[in-house]
């Protein structure tokens, strides 16, 4: 799994060179092959809703009324805000997601900070430090 | 899926009780609550159509914790899994205990941990089936979160809803939960192997179910001995 994640990280590091049509399969193959059952034993938060499979690495903070899954991977030290819904999405390590986000079929690069609220997006690579939607580095696929 | 359907589905959210709403937003809370109920029904109908289109039989299994939902499903899945491709969705506040039990009988399982929610809703089920190729399945069972109250708020779009109670819950359990029995196709009264010892008034339970819902089928079972499981499966059309 780790090697595949590193490969995906490398692919999204050059988002302008990505072949968009490959991205849905890249996500699907990752989840089909590596995230078959949930790994949700350790997180900091108050009983979110999980639809299998969801894989959480170490030291992840999850807000209130959050729905994760199916097909979610979240890297270490990431923070998920309140009222967030995420499905079919890879979030790399050290990411911050604001309140009331809905992410579907997305890949969020490591160290991304989405420090704003109320945002719905699908089929995208997201990265950067953003205090509003305008500041977001977004690459649709 | 159309954009409108997407928006309809997105709107599903649990709401605070209208009794707690301050006067100035009470109307808004009531309108939103009504909208949520409509939204759940829209999604449930979409689920139902998707399952029908793919010839998948589907059942929503409801009952209190310890009534025997999982034990009965273990019997049914054991009998079906060699002939049919079975998917079982298990709803629980937390843990994977039920899914692990059912998986031993060769069915694919998906656990939903609802956290603070006391029932599965159509949105949860839609999130699962939109990520599955329904052509790969013949039968889907949904084992709802264990209680007899909250699931009556949310239909899930299945062919049939089956409510399971046990005689250990006392002979008043059906009378005290009319909503769920009104919305169910089959009432199962389980643990009849304990009838002699407990002296529960089984006839009252059967009559209560029929009085609340004259169209309901009633079957008494023992998941422990397997008694009448075949009869239940016949009523389910399996």
Interface residues (C-beta under 8 A of the other chain):
Chain A: X38 X40 X46 X47 X48 X49 X50 X51 X52 X65 X69 X70 X71 X87 X88 X102 X120
Chain B: X10 X14 X93 X94 X96 X99 X110 X111 X112 X113 X114 X115 X116 X117 X124 X127 X128 X131
